[in-house]
């Protein structure tokens, strides 16, 4: 990654929110950013997390994929798991 890419301002901000034990488990909110970039990210993130509560072993692997996706898209990413960070990995 070049120095210019590292210093580029973020393209947007997203927050992945855990809604609870009943599906759908997740919601993806955005504070700012281009609508199409955010919506495409939202679709990919929800596809990875749709049926996974935070305590599911697959959640950790898919969470890492969502994090890498946000980094590639240069998006700020927050998680709201609604619990102490015990599930955050």
C-alpha positions in Angstrom: 0.0 0.0 0.0 1.4 3.4 -0.9 1.8 6.3 1.5 -0.9 8.2 -0.3 -3.4 5.3 0.2 -2.5 5.0 3.9 -3.2 8.7 4.5 -6.4 8.9 2.4 -9.4 9.9 4.5 -11.9 7.2 5.2 -14.6 6.7 2.6 -17.3 6.2 5.2 -18.2 4.8 8.6 -20.2 1.7 9.5 -21.4 0.2 12.7 -22.3 -3.5 12.9 -25.0 -3.9 15.7 -26.0 -7.2 17.3 -29.8 -7.2 17.6 -30.1 -10.2 19.9 -30.7 -14.0 19.8 -33.6 -13.9 17.4 -32.8 -13.7 13.7 -32.0 -11.4 12.0 -29.1 -11.0 14.4 -27.4 -8.0 12.8 -28.0 -4.5 11.5 -25.4 -2.3 9.7 -25.7 1.4 10.2 -23.7 4.2 8.6 -22.8 7.7 9.8 -21.3 9.0 6.6 -20.0 7.8 3.2 -21.1 7.3 -0.3 -24.4 5.5 -0.3 -23.4 2.8 -2.9 -20.2 2.0 -1.2 -22.0 1.6 2.2 -24.8 -0.4 0.7 -22.5 -2.8 -1.1 -20.5 -3.3 2.1 -23.7 -3.8 4.1 -24.9 -6.6 1.8 -21.5 -8.4 2.0 -21.3 -8.0 5.8 -24.9 -9.2 6.4 -24.3 -12.2 4.1 -21.4 -13.2 6.3 -23.1 -12.6 9.6 -26.8 -13.3 8.9 -27.4 -16.4 10.9 -24.4 -16.1 13.3 -24.8 -14.9 16.9 -21.5 -13.7 18.5 -21.0 -16.9 20.5 -21.0 -19.1 17.4 -17.5 -20.3 16.5 -18.0 -19.3 12.9 -18.6 -15.7 14.0 -14.9 -15.1 14.8 -13.8 -16.1 11.3 -16.5 -14.2 9.5 -15.9 -11.1 11.7 -12.3 -11.1 10.5 -13.5 -11.2 6.9 -15.8 -8.3 7.5 -12.9 -6.3 9.1 -10.7 -7.0 6.1 -13.5 -6.0 3.8 -13.8 -2.7 5.6 -10.1 -2.1 5.5 -10.1 -2.8 1.7 -12.9 -0.3 1.2 -11.2 2.2 3.5 -14.2 2.3 5.9 -14.1 3.0 9.6 -15.7 0.0 11.3 -17.3 -0.2 14.8 -18.9 -3.2 16.5 -21.8 -3.0 19.0 -22.3 -6.5 20.3 -24.5 -5.3 23.1 -22.3 -7.2 25.6 -18.9 -6.9 27.2 -16.1 -7.4 24.6 -15.9 -11.1 25.6 -17.2 -12.1 22.1 -15.1 -9.5 20.2 -12.1 -11.9 19.9 
